[in-house]
């Protein structure tokens, strides 16, 4: 775009709406390097498009001497006016506008293409405004307007325009293509959309023969044929009857032989046969079947020539036909051989040679087809189903072979050369294959597992076959896919499979990974058949020492320790020995080390109680010693991650080490959870008491580091959650430590740990004084933070609100103490409701829903509510009225419901006083609307859903969103 001769020097905001000034603003938008000036120009041009003068200046911008960018803006402006400001145009000007538009489309029929398209879209938008009342036959009129014109001297629309029939034909096709597209993208009321859809579908009778004629004509250029195909795609989206257009769709198949038209023809055919409405035209579908099958030779040739684009396109057509209409075509019993041939054609596509996604990308298109076909077959009544199964079960057995072959890894060297993106796509592809195999099991049942087992047995017995590791891996992958989600406990081949696995050479990493995952998928079966553990565990431990098998070996050991823990006693020394070794040598990444510790927690839980402590000591002693060494150093960032890692190991171990679970597991119905022992302390408590001084030392040096404090708190948090009342001996010293660290350096993790202790021990007479003292001290320290300004600590505010909600729930008597400043707590809750962070607001809402029911029974709380309840109400209304995100209306509505349930008279008074303020909570709501809201709210004292709806609607009103469509979100 060249700069206009006289662009003007003024800022666009100050300019009059003249053609010259529009051009100047466009120049500024396209070429000015200053982003601020570009934005100013953009804003001014948008305002210009919305102005009344735009109806007039747009035509001047379309003048032949203007630059293409200027002409494009003129055409876009025209579309904006017609689509958004149609009612501004007097009815008597409609005909003149239509003639002008047609004339300009003819003028621009030879280009520029972007201007022509916008003009066509403008005329399409105009047609949608006039059909059917004011423009009865739009398509026929458009076709007539594009007929070859009389000589220029005789006048008529387009007389001055290009007389190129080829260009006129392309322009007409462009217009007919954008007409349905404009309909699909327009915002229309449902009734109007239905009316227009029917009117446009009636026009198909004019469009279809013309498209047929152009596609069949030898005189039509490939550009015209391409445009015909695109036009058909556009119209089929309107659900035009396949019965009326199947001959045109048949003609599209001839275009597949032309490389220039192939891609467009594929899109058009797929669009045409993918319309669900097509199922009403069974004869038309059946007539298309030979044409689809006729592509098989072209498909095979493309595969042999390595022409991925052609094979991909033909596969899309076959899948669209087979998947969209599988049930209808299955029911055409007279044509069962044709449909079987189509299924086999799709099977050929599934098994297309090459590794996905490096040398082929087609096979993945077919996987959902196999779900659909199977679902349809299994949905028939039993008698019919038996017939279909007889025909299609052999196909599904072939499919299993094909899928296992497609899941093969390439050679190690080739796989190493793949990009990380290709490897990830291949991983996802195998997951899809795994899902398909699991689904196929529903049709083939136990016979499928027997088939896989027999093949695996033959392979492992034959040295030549077993040398091809990919074959073994694929068969195990098939087993694992099924065993992961299907209950294989009753399968008679699993014992044989467990017997075969130790014969597999796991020197190849990919094969070893799959062996590990396969064993993991059989963990529940092993729990029922513990005699088989001895043959399989050594392989898992062999994998555990290899860093490259980290994820698979550790996750498998964890599954075995969780499911089979009661039968692992004889193997515990070996498991612990190998695990200790890999942990000390740091073979695995931190996250896998945590899984491994969880596995060992399960294992230790099932050992005899008198044996656990010794095993536990030998397991954690190297880590405690390392922690001790690190603690003796001055704080150093390089040591921090090691400290956090070791504390994480302890947390993970204590998450699953629960000796009481033995009773739950062995006799779930008869034996209650073991009571806390009066003589023997829990092994975890013994260990915690032994390392308590060390932990205090860590805290003294790292108190200002939230990550270390969080890791320390997590050790105790996991222990409390797992041990419950068995943690009792630690309560006093932990309470004291928590109070000390929080007073020195307040952190949210300490409050969260205190909340767990309140939850479990607040009702225990032995510990109530410790818990009360801790709660009061934490409260006092946090109130000091709120006095200084809590906005920098939303996590502390959130955890503090959760702590007090728990206190009110478990031990509201704490609130009778003079040590708790109820007035300050109430005010902290109100401040927390005003935080921008959603979790903090939700926690504060929970605090109030727990506090308000207690106000009747506790005079001191009742006094605070009387005094500050109005402020609470005002704060919530301010938030609902726009001060907080709309997603928070639910917790706010719960507080309002609680207020209405427990102090309705007071709430009525507060609502009246706060809502009478003009413009509160929003200038968008009237006095009447506020009164209606109050009345609706006060009527509901129990129905949470109704209150939520009332508050939600009021919030939308306050934000000016009522009836905008946003209320659906």
N, C-alpha and C positions, 0 to 999 in steps of 0.2 A: 504494500500500500504506500503510495507516495503522498507526501504532505500536500494539503490543499493550498492553492495559491494564496489565499488570505484567511488563515485560520482564526485570526482574532487573538488578542492578547489577554482578554479578561479571564478570570476564573469561571468555569462552567456554571457555578452556582449563581453568578450574576448575569448570565447571558439570557437574551430573549430566545423564544422558540422559533428560530429560523433555520432553514436548510444549511446555511453556511455554518451556523454555530453548532448544529448537530455534527457536521463533518469535522469541525475543529475538536469537539469532545471525543469523537471516535478516534481521531489521530492521537489525542492525549491518552486514551484508554489503551490503544495498541502499542504506542511507541515511546511514551514518556517513561524514562527510567525511574522516576520518583513514584514509589508505591502509593504514597498518600494522595498524590495528584491523580493517579489512576483510579483510586477508590472514589475520589470526588467526582471524576468524570462518569464512573459507573453509576453512582447514585443519581447524578443529574440526568443521565440517559434513561434510567429506569423511570424517573419522574416524567420525563418527556414522553415516554411510551404511554403513560397513563393519562396524559393530558387530552383535552378535547381536540386540540390542533393536530394531534397525531393522525387523525382520520385524513387530514389533508396533506401534511408534509411528507407522509410515507410515499406518496406517488412521485413526488419530486425526487426523492432519494433513489427511486427505481429508474430514473432517466438513463438512457443508453450511455451517456457520456460520464457517468459516475463510476467510481472505483468499485470493484466487486464487494469489498467489505462494507461500503456505504449502501450498495444495493441490498446486501444481505440484511443489514440492519433495517432497511425500509420494509423488506418482506417480513422480517420477524415482528416488526412493529404492527404490521397489518394483522398478523396472526394473533398477537396480543390483544388488539382491539376487538377482533371478531370473537375470540374465545372468552374474553373476560368482560368486555364492555359492549356486548351486542345490543343490549337494551337501549344504549345511548343513540343508536342509529335509527332515524325515522323509517317507518315501513316503506314509504314511497321511494326510498333510496336503495332498497334491496336489489331491485332488478339492475339498476345502473352499476352497483358494486359487482354483481355477478358478471356482467358483460366486461367490465374493466379487468376483473381477475382473469377471466378466460383469455382476454386479449393479451394480458401480460404473460400468462403461462405460454401462449403461442410465441410471443416475442423471445422469451428466454428458453424455448425448447432446445436450442443448441447450446445452452449454458449461459453463465456458469451453473454447474450442477447444484451447488449449495443454495443459490438463489431460487432456481426452479423448484427444488424440493420444498422450500419454505412457502413459496406461492401456492404450490399444490396442497400443502397442509392447511393453508389459509382458506382455500376454496372448500376443502373437506370439512373444516370447522364450520364454515358458513352453511354447507349442506346439512350438517347435523342440527343446526339451529332452525332450519326450514322444513326438514322432512318430518312427517309426510304432508302436513297441512298446506304449506306454501310452496313446496317443491315436490311434485308427485313422482316424477321419473328422473331423478338426478343423473343416474348412470346413462340412460338413453340420451339425455340432453348433452352430457359430456362427450359421449361418442360422436354425436352429430356435430358438435362444435369442432371436433378434430378431423372431420372428413376433409379431403383435399378442397381448398378454397378456390373461388373464382379468381380471375386475374385481379391484380391490385387495383386497377382502375375502376373496378366494379364495386369496390368497398366491401363492407361486412366485417365481422369480428376477425381480427388477425390479418386483415388485408395487407397491412404494412409489415407484418411479421415474416419470418423465414418461411419459404414455401417448400421446405425439405420434408417430404412425407415420412421419411425414416425418423427424423427428429420429432415430428408430430406424434408418431406412433409411440415412441419411447416416453414422450411427455404424458400422453394419455395413460400409458401403463403405470407411470409414476403416480399420477393422480388416483388411479383406481387402487393402487397399492396402499397409499397413505390413508385412504378413506376409512377402511376398517381399523387401521392402526390408531387413527385419531379417535375413533369411537372407543377403542379399548382403553386409551389413556385419559379420556375425558372424565371429569367428575360429574356424575349424573345421578339424579334421584332414581331409585329402583324402578318405579313405574315408567319413567321416561326411558331408562335404559332398555327395558323390555320392549317398549313400543318401537324404539329405534332399531333394536336387533331384528325384530320381525320385519320392519320396513326394508332394512338392508338385505336380509336374507331373501326377500322378494326380488331384489335387484339382481340376484345371482343368475336368474334366468336370462338376463341380458349379457352378463359378464362371461359366463361359462362358454357359450358357443364362440364368442369372439376369441377367448384364450385358446380354445381348441383349434380354431382356424389358423391362428398365428403360429401355434406350436407345430401344426402339421405342414404348414406351407413351406415349400422349398425356397421361396423368396425371402423368408424371414432370416435375418442375420442372427448370429449367436448372441449379440447384445439384446436383441428383441426377445429371443427365446429365454435368455437368462432372466429378463424382466418379467416375462410371462410366468416363469416358475416362482419368482418372488411374490408376484401378485396372487397366485393361487395360495401360497403359504399364508398370506395376509388374510385371505377370505375364509380359509378353513377354520381359522380361530373363531369365526362366528358360528361354528357348527352348521355350515351349509350341508345339505344332505349328500352323503356319499352316493346314495342311489342316483342322484342327478349328475354327479361329477366323476363317477368312476372311470368313464371313458377318458376324460382329461387326465386323471391320475395314471391310467394305463399308458397314455402318451408320454408321461414323464419318464417312464422306464426306458423309452428309446433314447432319451437324452443322456442316460448313464453311459452310453457307448462313446460319447464325445467328451474327451478329457477337459475341455474348457467349461462344459456345463455340468460335469459330474458332481462337484461339491454342492452346487445349488439344487440339483435334481435330488440328491440324497436328502437334504434338509426338507425339501418340499414333500417328498414321498413320506418321510418320517412324520412330518407335521400332519399330513393328510390321514395317515392310517393310525395315528396315536390318539385321535379324538375319540373319547369314550362313546359319543353318540353314534359312531360308525357301527356299533354292535347291532343297531336296529336294521342294518342293511346287509343281512347275511349273504344274499346272492352276490352283492357287489364285492364283499370280502372274499368269497369263494372264487370269484372271477379274477381277483388279483393274485391269488395264491400261486398259479403256474408261473406268473411273471417273477414273483419273488424266488421261487425254486429255480427258475431259468437263470438266475444270477450265479448259481453254484459254480459253473465252469469259469466264469469271469473271476469269482472269488479265489478258486484254486490257482488260476493262472497268476493272479496278483500276489498270492502267498509265495508261489514258486519264484516269482521275479523280485520278491522283497519289496513290493509296492504297498507300503503300510497304509497309505491314505485310501487306496481303493478297497483293500480288505476291510479297513475300519468302517468305511461308508456302507458297504454291502452288509456287514454284520449289524450295523445300526438298523437297517431296513428289516432284516430277518427278525431281530429281537423285538422291534416295535410291533411287527405283525404277531409274533408268537406270544409276547408278554401281555399286550393290551387286550388281546381277544382269545386268550387260551381257552377259557371255558366255552365260549361260543363255538370255537373251532373244534374243540373236543366233542361237542354235542352233534356235530355234522357227521354222523356215523357213515354216511355214504362216501365221505371224503377222508376217512381215517388214515388212508395210506399217504395222502398228500400232507396231512398235518404231521404224521410221523416223519415224513421226509424233511419237513421244516424243522422239527425237533433235532433230527440228525444233522441238519445243516448248522443249527446253532451249536450243537455238540462239537462240530468241526471247528467252529469259531472259538469255542472254549479251549480247545486243544491246539490252537494255532501255534506253529513252531516258534521257538525263541524264548528268551528270558524277559519277563515283564520287569521293569518298564524300559529296559535298555534296547531290546531288539523287537519288541512288539508291545502294543498298548491296547489291543483289541479284546483279549480274552476277558478282561475285567468287566466289559460291557454286558456279558452274558449271565453273570452270577445271580442277579435278582430274578432272571427268567426262571431259573430252576426252583426257586422258592415258590413263585407264582404257579407254575405247572403242578408242583406237588400239592400245594394248598387246594387247587381246583380239583385234582383227582381225589384227594382225601375228603373233599366236601360232598361227593356224590353218595347216594344211598348205597348200602352194602353190596347189593347185587351188581350195580353198574361199576362200583369201585373195583370189584374183583376182576371185571373184564379189562378195565384200564390198567390195573396193576400187572395183569398178565402181559400186556403190550409194553408197558413203560418201565417195569422193574429191570429188565435187561439193559435198557438205556441208562438207568441210574447206576447200575454196576459199572458200565463203561465210563460214566461220568466220574465215578470215584477214581478209576484208573487215571483218567485224564487230569483230574484235580491234583492227585498225588504227584503226577509227573510235572505238572505246572508249578508245584510248590518246591521242586528241586532247586537247591542252591547251585550256582555255577561252581567251577573249580575255585579253590582257595585263591589262586593267582588272579583269576578274572574278577572275583568278588572284591579283592583288595583294590583293584583298579577303578571300581565303581565310585561315583561321587556319593557324598553323604546323603544328598537328596534322593538319589536312585535307591540307595540302601533303605532309606526310610519308606519310600513308596513300595518297595518290595516287601518290607515288614508288614505294612498295612494290607497289601494284597494277600499275604499269607493269612492274616487275621480274617479277611473276608472269605478265603477258602476254608479256613477252620470253621467259621460260622455255617458255611454251606454244608460241610461234611456233617456237622452236628445235626443240621436240619434233615439231611438225607437219611440219617439213622432212623428217623421216624418212619420212613417208607421201607427201608431194607431190614431194620431190626437186627437181631442177634446174628443173622447170616452175614451181615457186613463185618462184624468183629471177627467171626470165624474166618472169613475170607482174608482179612488183614493178617490174622495170626498165622494162618497156613503159609501165606506168602513170606512173612517174616521168618518163620521157621526154616523154610526151604532156602532162603537167602543166607541165613546164618550158618547153615550146615554146609553150604557150598563155598569153599574158600575163594573161588573166582568171583562169585556174586557178592560175597560180603566185602570184597575189596572195594566195591563201588559204594562209598559211604553215603552218597546222596540217596540211594535207593532205601537203605536202612533208615536214614533220617526221615524220609518222606513217610514210610509206613508207621514209624513211631509218632510222627506228627499227626497222622490220621487217628491213631489210637488216643493220643492226648486230647485232640480236638473233641472227640466224643466223650471221653471219660471226664473232661473238665466240667461238663454240664449235665450229662445223663447219668442216672444211677446205674453203675455197672456192677454193683455188689453181687448180683445174681448171675452174672455172665460166667459161663463155664470155661472161657478161654483165658481169664485173667491169671489163674495160677500158672498156666503155661507161659504166659507173657512174662510174669515175674521171674519165672525160671530161665527164660531166654535172655533177659536184660543183662545179667552178669557176663554173658558171652560176647557182648558188644565191646569192641575196641574203641575207647573214647579218646583216642589221641587227636582226633579232629575236633576243633572247638565247637563248630556248629552242631555236629552230631552229639557231642557231649552235653551241650546246652539242652537239646531236645530230650536226651535221656533223663536229665535232671528234672525237667518239667513234667515228663511222663510219669516218673516216680512220684512226684508231688501230686499229680492229679489222681493217683491211686492211694493216697494217704488214708482215706476213709476205709477203703477196702482192706488195707494192711491192718487197720485197727481191729477189724473183725477177723483177721487171719494173721495174728502176731507171729505164728511159726515161720512166716515167710520173711520176717524182718532181717534175720541173720544173713540171708543171701544178698540183700539189697542195700543195707546200710553201709557196708564197706565202699560201695561205689559212690555214695553221697559224700562220705568222708574223703574219698580220693579226689572228688571234685572240689571239696571245700578248701583244699590247700592251693588251688589254682586261681590266681587273680582274674583270669579271663572268664572264669565260670562263676564269678562272685555272685551276681544277682540270682542266677538259676539255682546254684547249690545252696546258698543261704536260705532262699525262700522255700526250697524243698525241705531242708532240715527243719525249718520252723513249722511247716505243715505237719511233718512227721511227729515232731515233739509235742505239738498241740493235740493231734488226733490219737497218737499211740502212746502217750506218756506213761500210762500204767503198765505197759509191757516193755519199757525201755531199760528197766533196772539192770539186766545183764550187760547191756551195751553202754550204760552211762559212763563208766571209766574211759572207754575209747572216745565217746563223743566229747566228753569234757576235755580230755587230753588234747585232741586235735583242735578243738575250738580255742583252748587256752593258747596253744601254739600259734594259731593264725592271728589271734588278737594281739599277742605280744609282738609278733613280727610285722604287724600292721599291713597284712596282705590285702585287706578289703577297705573300701572307702567307708567313711564315717556312717552313712545311712545303713549300709549292709551290716556294719558292726552292731548297730542298734537292733536290727532284726535278729542277729545271732544271739545277742544277750536276751532278747525276748524268748527265743527258742530254748535257751538254757534255763530261763525262769520256769517255763512249762516243765522241762525235764526234772529240775530240782524239786518242784512242787510235789511230784509223785513218788519221790524217794522216801524211805523210812525217815521219820522226823529226826531220830538220833543221828542219822547219817548226813542230813542236809547241811548242818553248820560247818562240818569239816570240809565238805565239797565246796561250799560257798566261800570259805576262807581261802582255799587254794586257788579258786577261780579269780577272786578279786584282789588278792594280796599284791601281785605285781603292779596292778593299776593304782592301788592305794600308796604303794611305795613310790611310784612315779609321781603321784600327786603330792606326796610329802616333799619330795625333792624339789618340785616346781614351786612349792609354797615357800621354801627357804630362800628363793631368789627374791630380789626386789621386783615389783611388778614390771613386766616386760611384755609388749604386745605380741612378741613371738611365742610367749608361753601361754597366752590367753586361750588360744584355740585348743591346745592340749588339755588345759584344765576343763574347758567346757565339754570337750570330747569325753574325758573320763567321767565327769559328772553325768553326762548323757548315757554312758554305759550303765552306770548304777541305776539311773531312772528307768531305763529300758528293762533291766533285770528285775527291778522291784515291781514293775507293772504287771508281770505275769507270775511272780513267785508267790503263790498263795497256797499254803499247806491245807487250809480249810476246804479248798476246792475238791480235795480227794473225796471227802464225805459227800459233797454235792454230786460228784460224778458217779461214784460207785453205787450210791443208794439215793437217788434224787427224790423218791417219793417217801421213803421211810425215815431218812436221817436228816435232822435239821442241821444248820450250820453249827460247827463246833463252837462251844462258848469259849471265851478267853481263858486260857489256862492259868491257874493260880500258881503253878509251880514252874512250868517251863515257859520261858519267853520265846516269842517268835524269832526265828533266826535273823530275819531282816532287822528287827529291833535290836538284837544283840550287836549286829554289825554297825548299825547307825550309832549306837551308844559308844562303840569303840572308835568310830571315826569322827565323833561329834566335835572334839577339840580341834581336829585338823580342819573341819569345815568352818569352825569359828575363825581359825587363823586365815583361811582363804578369804572369808568375808572382811576381816579387818584390813586386808591389803587391797581388796578389789571392791570395796563397798560402793564406790561411785560408778562402777561399770554395770549397767543394767543387764548385759548378756550373762555375766558371771552370776549375778544375784538371781537372775531368772533360772539359770541352770541349777543352782543350789536349791532354790524353792521347789523346782521340778522333782528333785530327788525325794523330798519329803511329801510333796503333793501326790506323786505316784504311789508312795508307800501308804499314805493315809487312805487313798481310794481303794487300794487292794486289801490292806490289812483290816480296815475299819476299826473295831474296838480293840483288836489286838495291838494297835498302835499306842494304846493308853499309856504305857510306861514312859513314852517320849513326850507326852503333852506338856508337862511342866517346863522342861528345859527348852523345848521348841518354842513355847509361848514366850519365854523370857528372851530367847535369842531374836525372835521376830520383833518383839517390842524394841529391842536395842537397835537392830539394823534399820527399822523403819523410822525411829526417832532421829537417827543420825542421817539417814539418806532415804527419804520416802520413795518407794517404787511399787508399781501396780502388782507385781508378782507376789509380793509379801501379803498384800490385801487378799489376793485370790487364794493363797494358801490358808490364810486366817478364815476365809469363808468356808473352806472344806472342813476345817477344824470345828467351826461353829455348827456346821451341818451334822457332824458325827458326834461331837462331844458336849454340845450345849445342854443336852438333857441328862447328862451323866453326873450324878452327885459328886463323884470323886474328882471331877475335872472342872466343875462349873465355876469355881472361883478363879482358876487360871484363865478360862475362856472369857469370863466377864472382865477380868483385869486387862487382858489383851485387847478386847474389843474397845474398852474405854480409852486405853492409851493410843490405839490406832486412830480412834475417832478424834481425840484431842489434837494429835499431830496433823491429821488431815484438815481439820477445821482451820488450823493455822495457815495451811496452804490456800484454802479458800479465801481467807481474809487478805492474803497477799495478792490474789488474782490467779484463779485456777485455769485460765484459758490455755496456758502453755502445757497443761497436764490433763488432756482429755482421757488418757488411759487410767490415771489415778481416780479421776471423777467417776468414770464408768465402774471401776472395780469397787470403789467406795460405796456407790449406790447398790451394787450387787451384794456387798457384804451386809449392809443394813437391811436390805430386803430379806436376806437369809436370817438375820437376827430376829426380825419381826415375825418371820414364819416359824422358826424353831424355838425361840425363847423370847417372846415379847416382854417378859417380866424384866429384862435388862433395862427397858425403857422407864421402869419405875425408879431407877437410880438417879440421884441428884447429880451424879458424875457425868451423865449424858445431857448435853445441852440441846433439848428438843427444838427450841426455837431456831438455833443455828443449823441443826440438821435439816429442818423444814426448808430453811432458806437455801441451803446447799442443794437440796432437791430442785428448787425452783431455778437456781442458776444452771444446774445441769440440764434442765429441760431446754435451755436456750443455747446449748452448744451446737455448733454446726455438724459435729460428728454423730452419725446415726446410732452407733452402738451406745454412746453415752446417753442420748435422749431415751432410748429404749430402756436402759437400765434405770434411769430416773423415773420413768413411767411405772416400771415394776415396783420401785420403792414406794411410790404413792399408792399403788393398788394394794400393797401389803399394809401400809400405815393407816389409811383412812378407816378400814373396818375396826381398828383398835381404839379410835378416838372416843367412842362411847364409854368404853370400860376404863379408860385412863384419863382422869380429869386434866392432868398436865398436858397431854396431847390434845385434848378437846379445846383447851384454852388457846393453844398455838393455832389450831385450825380456825377458831373464831376470829383470831387476830389477823392471820395471814392467808386465810382461804380465798379471800377476794383477789389477792395478788396471784395466787396459784391459778385461779380461774382466768384472770386477765392474761397471764403468761400463756396459757394453753390456747385461748382464743386468738391471741396475737400470732402464735405459731400456726394454727389452723388457717388463719386469714391470709397467710402468705409468708410468714416469718421463717417457716421451716419447709423442707421438701414435702410434696404431697404424699410421698411414700410413708410418711410418719403419722398420717391421720389415724391409723388403727391404734397405736399405743396411746395417742392423745384421747381417742374416743373411749378407751378403757378407763382412763383416769376420770373422765367426765361421768361415765357410768357409775364408777365407784362413789364419786361425790353425790350423785343423785340417789344412789342406794342408801347411803349412810347419813347424808345431811341434806335432804331435798329442799327444805325451807330455806336454808342458808344459800344453797346453790341458786334457787330462784331469785333471791335478793341480790346475789353477786352478779348474776347474768343481767338483771335489770339495770343495775348501777353501771356496769362496765359497757354494755351495749348501747346505752343512751348517749355515749360520747360520739359526737359527729365524726364520721370518717373512720371509726374504729369498728372492727379490726381492718376494714378496707373501705375505700371510697366507692367500690364497685357494688356494695350491697345497700339496699334501701332500709328504712326504718321498719317497713312492713316485713321485709324478708328476714330481718334480725328477730322481729317478734315471732314470726312463724317458726324459725329455728329454735328459739327458746321454748316455745310451747311443745314442739315435737320432742325435743330432748327431755323436757321435764316429765313427759308422759311415759317415758321408757325407763323402768328401774331394774329390768332383768335381762332383756333381750339384747345380747351383745351385738348380734348381726344388724339389728335395726339401728342401734345407736351408731354403729360404724357407717352405715349408709347415710344417716342424717348428717353426721359430721363431714363425710366425704362430699356430699352434695353442697353443703354450706361452704366448704373449702373451695370447690369449683366456682361457686358464685363469687366468692371473695376475690378470686384470681381472674375473673372474667372469662372462664373457660366453659361455663354451662352451655351445653348444646353445641359445643365446638367440635365434638368428635374426640376430644382429649379424654373425656370421661371414661372412654373404653380402656384407657391404658392405666 
